[in-house]
Amino acid sequence: PGPRTTGTPEPRPLIDLWPSKKVANVAHRGASAYAPENTLAAVRLARSQGADVFEIDVQQTKDRKLVLMHDTTLARTTNVEQVYPDRAPWKVSDFTLAEIRKLDAGSWFGTKYKGERVPSLAQVLKAMSGERLGLLLEMKSPGLYPGIEKRIAAALKRSPSWLRIDPSERRLAVQSFDWDSVRRFHSEMPRVPVGLIGTPKLADLPKLASFADQINPPYRDLTAAYVKSVQAARMDVLTWTVDDPAQMRRATQLGVDGIISNKPDVLRRVLREAGARSAA
C-alpha cells in the first residue's frame, strides 16, 4: 500500500491474510462455473472448493438496499421477465428489495438451484462472517447509484467481524472499475484496502498508490514487467478472469498476488502443483 495520512494504521494487502500461500485463490462471483453467480450457493461452494477469497458484485435497489448482482438489469440471472412481465428493461434500480426477493436466481443456471434467491449484502456478510474466507467486494456501476459508497461503508460497519483492526486479520477489500468511486469509498473507510480494476499506465502507479492497495488487470494485459512495476509501487496484483489451467500457471509464474477464477477447484489444484514444484 502507498503512503497514508498520519495516524492511520497502514492497511495490509489482501494476500497477506494467507502468508502460507503465494497466490490468493479468488472465486469470481463465487464458484460461478458450478453454481449461479452472486448467490449464497456459489459463495458456499467456493468455500468448499478451497477458495481463499470470494468476489461479489454489489448494486442498489429502488429503496436503496444493497444486493448482489452483476448486470444492471435482473433479466439474465433471474426470472424477472416472468414475474414482472410489464416492467422492462428490469433494471436493478427499478425494483425494491422485497420485489427482488420474490425472484428465482437459480433456475436459469440449473434445476438443482431452483428457488435460490438474490441475496442482500447484509445476508452474505452475516452468512460468511464465521468462515475463514476473505471478501473482495466490487462496487458495480456505482455511477448509477449516487452515495452507494457511503451505504456500503455503513453495511460493513454493521458487520464488524469483517473490519478487524489487527492487520493480520483483515479479510476484506473493495474494488471497482470506477476509480473515482474507489476514492470516495477510501475516504469513507481509509483502513479498508481498495483495488482499481483495469490496467493503469506505469507512470500513474505512484499517484494511484497514494490510496489504492491493488491493481486488478485483465489476464490479457499481464506481463512480468507490469506485475513487477505494480508491486514496486507497493500494491498487489489480482488478475481476472482465469479458468484455463495453462493461463493460471502463467499468471503464477508472472508473480501475481491473486487470481480471480470461476473455477476455484481447478485453481487450487494448479496452485498446489506450483507449490510442490517450487518446493522440490
C-alpha positions as CSV (number, residue, x, y, z in Angstrom):
1,P,0.0,0.0,0.0
2,G,1.0,3.5,-0.6
3,P,1.5,6.3,1.9
4,R,-1.3,7.1,4.2
5,T,-2.3,10.1,6.3
6,T,-0.5,10.4,9.6
7,G,-2.1,8.4,12.4
8,T,-4.0,6.0,10.1
9,P,-2.8,2.4,10.6
10,E,-1.4,1.1,7.4
11,P,-3.7,-1.4,5.7
12,R,-2.3,-4.8,4.7
13,P,-2.8,-6.2,1.3
14,L,-5.4,-8.9,0.9
15,I,-2.8,-11.5,0.1
16,D,-1.1,-11.1,3.5
17,L,-4.1,-12.8,5.1
18,W,-2.7,-16.1,3.8
19,P,1.0,-15.8,4.3
20,S,1.5,-19.6,3.6
21,K,0.1,-19.1,0.1
22,K,2.0,-17.3,-2.6
23,V,-1.1,-16.6,-4.7
24,A,-4.7,-15.9,-3.4
25,N,-7.4,-18.1,-4.9
26,V,-10.3,-15.7,-5.5
27,A,-13.7,-17.2,-6.5
28,H,-15.3,-14.9,-9.2
29,R,-18.9,-14.2,-8.2
30,G,-18.5,-17.3,-6.0
31,A,-17.7,-20.7,-7.7
32,S,-19.7,-19.4,-10.6
33,A,-18.7,-22.1,-13.1
34,Y,-20.7,-24.6,-11.0
35,A,-23.4,-22.6,-9.2
36,P,-25.5,-19.5,-10.1
37,E,-23.3,-16.4,-9.8
38,N,-23.6,-14.0,-6.9
39,T,-25.7,-16.3,-4.8
40,L,-25.1,-17.9,-1.3
41,A,-24.9,-21.2,-3.1
42,A,-22.0,-20.1,-5.2
43,V,-20.2,-18.5,-2.2
44,R,-20.6,-21.6,-0.1
45,L,-19.4,-23.8,-2.9
46,A,-16.3,-21.5,-3.3
47,R,-15.5,-22.2,0.4
48,S,-15.8,-26.0,-0.1
49,Q,-13.7,-25.9,-3.2
50,G,-10.8,-24.3,-1.4
51,A,-11.0,-20.6,-2.3
52,D,-9.2,-18.1,-0.1
53,V,-11.5,-15.2,-1.1
54,F,-14.9,-14.8,-2.7
55,E,-15.6,-11.9,-5.0
56,I,-19.1,-10.4,-5.4
57,D,-20.8,-7.6,-7.3
58,V,-22.9,-5.1,-5.3
59,Q,-25.6,-2.8,-6.7
60,Q,-28.5,-0.8,-5.2
61,T,-32.3,-1.4,-5.3
62,K,-35.0,1.2,-5.7
63,D,-35.3,1.5,-2.0
64,R,-31.5,1.9,-1.6
65,K,-30.8,-1.6,-0.3
66,L,-27.6,-3.4,-1.4
67,V,-27.9,-6.6,-3.3
68,L,-25.6,-9.0,-5.2
69,M,-26.0,-8.6,-9.0
70,H,-23.5,-8.3,-11.8
71,D,-25.7,-6.9,-14.6
72,T,-27.5,-3.6,-14.2
73,T,-30.7,-5.5,-15.1
74,L,-32.2,-8.6,-13.5
75,A,-33.1,-10.4,-16.7
76,R,-30.1,-12.7,-17.3
77,T,-29.8,-14.3,-13.9
78,T,-33.4,-14.3,-12.6
79,N,-36.9,-15.0,-13.8
80,V,-37.9,-11.3,-13.5
81,E,-39.4,-11.3,-17.0
82,Q,-41.9,-13.9,-16.0
83,V,-42.7,-12.5,-12.5
84,Y,-42.9,-8.8,-13.7
85,P,-43.5,-9.0,-17.5
86,D,-44.6,-5.4,-17.8
87,R,-41.6,-3.8,-16.2
88,A,-38.9,-3.9,-18.9
89,P,-36.0,-3.3,-19.0
90,W,-35.9,-4.8,-15.5
91,K,-33.2,-2.6,-14.0
92,V,-32.0,-3.4,-10.5
93,S,-32.7,0.2,-9.6
94,D,-36.4,-0.1,-10.6
95,F,-37.2,-2.8,-8.1
96,T,-37.4,-2.8,-4.3
97,L,-35.6,-5.4,-2.2
98,A,-38.9,-7.0,-1.4
99,E,-39.7,-7.4,-5.1
100,I,-36.3,-8.8,-5.9
101,R,-36.6,-11.3,-3.0
102,K,-39.5,-12.9,-4.9
103,L,-37.3,-13.8,-7.9
104,D,-35.7,-17.2,-8.6
105,A,-32.0,-16.6,-9.1
106,G,-31.1,-20.2,-9.6
107,S,-33.2,-22.0,-12.2
108,W,-31.5,-20.2,-15.1
109,F,-28.3,-22.0,-14.1
110,G,-29.7,-25.4,-13.3
111,T,-32.8,-27.1,-11.8
112,K,-30.9,-28.1,-8.7
113,Y,-30.7,-24.4,-7.8
114,K,-34.4,-23.6,-8.3
115,G,-35.5,-21.2,-5.7
116,E,-32.1,-19.7,-4.9
117,R,-32.6,-16.0,-4.1
118,V,-30.8,-12.8,-4.9
119,P,-29.0,-12.2,-1.6
120,S,-28.6,-8.8,0.1
121,L,-25.1,-7.7,1.0
122,A,-26.1,-7.9,4.7
123,Q,-27.2,-11.5,4.2
124,V,-23.9,-12.5,2.7
125,L,-21.8,-10.7,5.3
126,K,-23.8,-12.4,8.1
127,A,-23.7,-15.9,6.5
128,M,-20.0,-15.8,5.8
129,S,-18.8,-14.0,8.9
130,G,-17.7,-17.1,10.7
131,E,-15.9,-18.6,7.7
132,R,-12.1,-18.2,7.1
133,L,-12.7,-16.6,3.7
134,G,-11.8,-13.2,2.5
135,L,-14.2,-10.9,0.6
136,L,-13.4,-8.9,-2.5
137,L,-16.4,-6.6,-2.9
138,E,-16.9,-5.0,-6.3
139,M,-19.0,-1.8,-6.5
140,K,-20.7,-2.5,-9.8
141,S,-21.8,0.6,-11.9
142,P,-21.6,2.9,-8.9
143,G,-22.2,5.9,-11.1
144,L,-25.9,4.8,-11.3
145,Y,-26.2,4.9,-7.5
146,P,-25.0,8.2,-6.0
147,G,-23.9,7.7,-2.5
148,I,-23.6,3.9,-2.7
149,E,-20.0,4.2,-1.3
150,K,-21.5,5.5,2.0
151,R,-24.1,2.8,2.1
152,I,-21.6,0.0,1.5
153,A,-19.4,1.5,4.2
154,A,-22.4,1.6,6.6
155,A,-23.2,-2.0,5.8
156,L,-19.7,-3.0,6.6
157,K,-19.7,-1.1,9.8
158,R,-22.8,-3.1,10.9
159,S,-20.7,-6.3,10.3
160,P,-17.6,-5.6,12.4
161,S,-16.2,-9.1,12.1
162,W,-15.2,-8.0,8.5
163,L,-13.3,-4.9,9.9
164,R,-10.9,-6.3,12.5
165,I,-8.3,-3.8,13.5
166,D,-5.4,-6.3,13.7
167,P,-3.9,-6.1,10.2
168,S,-3.2,-9.8,10.2
169,E,-6.9,-10.5,10.5
170,R,-8.2,-8.1,7.8
171,R,-10.2,-10.1,5.4
172,L,-11.9,-7.5,3.1
173,A,-11.1,-5.4,0.1
174,V,-13.3,-3.2,-2.1
175,Q,-12.7,-2.7,-5.8
176,S,-14.4,-1.1,-8.9
177,F,-13.8,-0.2,-12.5
178,D,-14.9,3.3,-11.4
179,W,-11.7,4.7,-9.8
180,D,-13.4,7.9,-8.6
181,S,-15.9,5.7,-6.7
182,V,-12.9,3.8,-5.2
183,R,-11.5,7.2,-4.0
184,R,-14.9,8.1,-2.4
185,F,-15.1,4.7,-0.7
186,H,-11.5,5.1,0.6
187,S,-12.4,8.5,2.1
188,E,-15.2,6.8,3.9
189,M,-13.2,3.8,5.2
190,P,-9.5,4.5,4.8
191,R,-8.5,1.3,6.7
192,V,-10.1,-1.0,4.2
193,P,-7.9,-2.0,1.3
194,V,-9.1,-0.9,-2.1
195,G,-8.5,-2.1,-5.6
196,L,-8.6,-0.5,-9.0
197,I,-9.9,-2.8,-11.8
198,G,-8.0,-2.1,-15.0
199,T,-4.5,-1.6,-16.3
200,P,-3.3,1.9,-15.5
201,K,-0.3,3.4,-17.1
202,L,3.0,2.8,-15.4
203,A,3.6,6.5,-15.0
204,D,0.3,6.7,-13.0
205,L,1.1,4.0,-10.5
206,P,2.9,6.2,-7.8
207,K,-0.1,8.6,-7.8
208,L,-2.6,5.7,-7.5
209,A,-0.6,4.1,-4.7
210,S,-1.4,7.1,-2.5
211,F,-4.9,5.5,-1.9
212,A,-5.0,2.1,-3.7
213,D,-3.8,-1.2,-2.4
214,Q,-4.4,-3.3,-5.5
215,I,-4.3,-3.0,-9.3
216,N,-6.5,-5.7,-10.8
217,P,-5.9,-6.0,-14.5
218,P,-7.5,-8.5,-17.0
219,Y,-5.3,-11.5,-17.7
220,R,-4.7,-10.4,-21.3
221,D,-2.8,-7.4,-20.1
222,L,-0.4,-9.2,-17.8
223,T,3.3,-9.0,-18.3
224,A,6.1,-9.8,-15.9
225,A,7.3,-6.2,-16.1
226,Y,3.9,-4.8,-15.4
227,V,3.4,-7.0,-12.3
228,K,6.8,-6.0,-11.0
229,S,6.1,-2.3,-11.5
230,V,2.8,-2.5,-9.6
231,Q,4.4,-4.4,-6.8
232,A,7.3,-1.9,-6.7
233,A,4.7,0.7,-6.1
234,R,3.7,-1.4,-3.0
235,M,0.4,-2.6,-4.5
236,D,-0.8,-6.1,-5.1
237,V,-1.9,-7.6,-8.5
238,L,-5.1,-9.7,-8.7
239,T,-5.8,-10.7,-12.3
240,W,-9.1,-11.9,-13.8
241,T,-10.9,-14.0,-15.1
242,V,-8.7,-17.1,-15.4
243,D,-10.3,-20.5,-15.9
244,D,-7.7,-22.2,-18.1
245,P,-5.0,-24.2,-16.1
246,A,-2.2,-23.1,-18.5
247,Q,-3.1,-19.4,-18.0
248,M,-3.3,-20.0,-14.3
249,R,0.2,-21.4,-14.3
250,R,1.5,-18.5,-16.5
251,A,-0.1,-15.9,-14.1
252,T,1.5,-17.6,-11.2
253,Q,4.9,-17.5,-13.0
254,L,4.4,-13.8,-13.7
255,G,4.3,-13.2,-9.9
256,V,0.7,-12.1,-9.4
257,D,-0.7,-11.9,-5.8
258,G,-4.1,-13.3,-6.6
259,I,-6.0,-15.0,-9.4
260,I,-9.7,-14.4,-9.9
261,S,-11.4,-17.5,-11.3
262,N,-14.9,-19.1,-11.9
263,K,-13.2,-22.4,-11.0
264,P,-11.6,-22.2,-7.6
265,D,-11.2,-26.0,-7.5
266,V,-9.1,-26.0,-10.7
267,L,-7.1,-23.0,-9.4
268,R,-6.5,-24.8,-6.1
269,R,-5.1,-27.8,-7.9
270,V,-2.8,-25.6,-10.1
271,L,-1.5,-23.6,-7.1
272,R,-0.8,-26.8,-5.2
273,E,1.1,-28.2,-8.1
274,A,3.1,-24.9,-8.5
275,G,3.9,-25.0,-4.7
276,A,5.1,-28.6,-4.9
277,R,7.3,-27.7,-7.9
278,S,8.8,-24.7,-6.2
279,A,9.5,-26.7,-3.0
280,A,11.2,-29.5,-5.0
